[in-house]
Amino acid sequence: MDSRRGDVGDVERGWPFLAAAYAFVVTMCGTTLPTPLYSLYQREFGFSSFMVTVIFAVYAAGVIVALLLLGSVSDFIGRRPVMLAALVLSGLSAVCFLLAQGLPELFAGRTLSGLSAGLATGTATVTVIELAPERRRRGATLLATGANLGGLGLGPLLAGVLAQYAPAPLKLVFVVDLVLVAVGAAAVLALPETVRKRSRPPLRPQRLRVPKEMRSTFAAAAMAGFAGFATLGLFTSVSPTFLSEVEGESNLAVAGAVAFSVFAASIAGQALGRRLGPGRSLPGGCAVLVAGMAAIAASLASASLALLVLGAVIAGTGQGLSFHAAVRVVTERSPADHRAEVTSALFVLMYLAISIPVIGVGALTVAVGLRSAGLIFTGCVALLAVATLLRLRALSAEAPGR
């Protein structure tokens, strides 16, 4: 056993990894709760669709800061303190939204939410895997991935249903979230610690260098990941606005369900990617993502809700295929002593993909209107996916001569 890991062999391990997965789900769920509520906040506080994208992008900035400064802190101080910190930040984010009187509270809530997700993403994934019994280790990896994306998908669904069918649409969901967070914190406190040796963490930004010998591979993986995560950003920020203003659908539960469908399809795509292998799932995911963009563009042009849902499912599947393959390719081909560094670089680029294109959509909305902005976005994502396919083809052609 690694000297940095605690001895958890004397603890009944049937439940700890499931408890850690629950805490992971709750943390990530809190990050997407506001998705179907932005239209209500717009009416309540009187801001534009562009401001919605800025509020959303603040979340991604918080994630990136946490990844760069604190991504490996649990290796030094332990898993439980970091997971508890993530849950505390998630709870404080919920409080900001619960007490929101204007944009300052929304910005604060999103920032705290981003920091929470940045802390949890790596730490909770590792914790779930480390606490799993050996016979369930492989399944624990899938559970950790599912908890991450499943939590992101459950947030809009929960918020949309409660906002549409329960009282106090801007309050109740965050009260429920605080209860879920409290249960998650209690579960984490009961977990065994898997890091035995503690030390003071170096609080400095992590380097984001990619070794020269794998830059071509990294670039292709990053391009595929960027296109897929830009799509996730769209569906967790302005898709409810598309639904209400373009598709004529104002039901918040429907808005939450559409966002949920993207993440559910992504999980299915990742499961399929495990069977296909990265050689087929990376280009295959890009091709499926192009088809999803075509369906979404058609839905915007024809104001068809059915086409938007179809596009969400297709695009989510493509994102899941390409994401799983991108992470696997990067981790497998990175030099062992640079693996964490290169993987962190990949995730930072993916979270940039969640924010920067979405801000672009907001700016375009002001200039050319929501429908045209959506069509331009889908075209750009499709072009990036096609460029990735061409890049992968070129790399494949070069391979025999190496």
Secondary structure, 3 states (H helix, E strand, C coil): CCCCECCCCCCCCCCHHHHHHHHHHHHHHHHHCCHHHHHHHHHHHCCCHHHHHHHHHHHHHHHHHHHHHHCCCHHHHCHHHHHHHHHHHHHHHHHHHHCCCCHHHHHHHHHHHHHHHHHHHHHHHHHHHHHCCHHHHHHHHHHHHHHHHHHHHHHHHHHHHHHHHCCCCCCHHHHHHHHHHHHHHHHHHCCCCCECCCCCCCCCCCCCCCCHHHHHHHHHHHHHHHHHHHHHHHHCCCHHHHHHHCCCCCCHHHHHHHHHHHHHHHHHHHHHHHHHCHHHHHHHHHHHHHHHHHHHHHHHHHCCHHHHHHHHHHHHHHHHHHHHHHHHHHHHHCCHHHHHHHHHHHHHHHHHHHHHHHHHHHHHHHHHCHHHHHHHHHHHHHHHHHHHHHHHHHHHHHHHHC
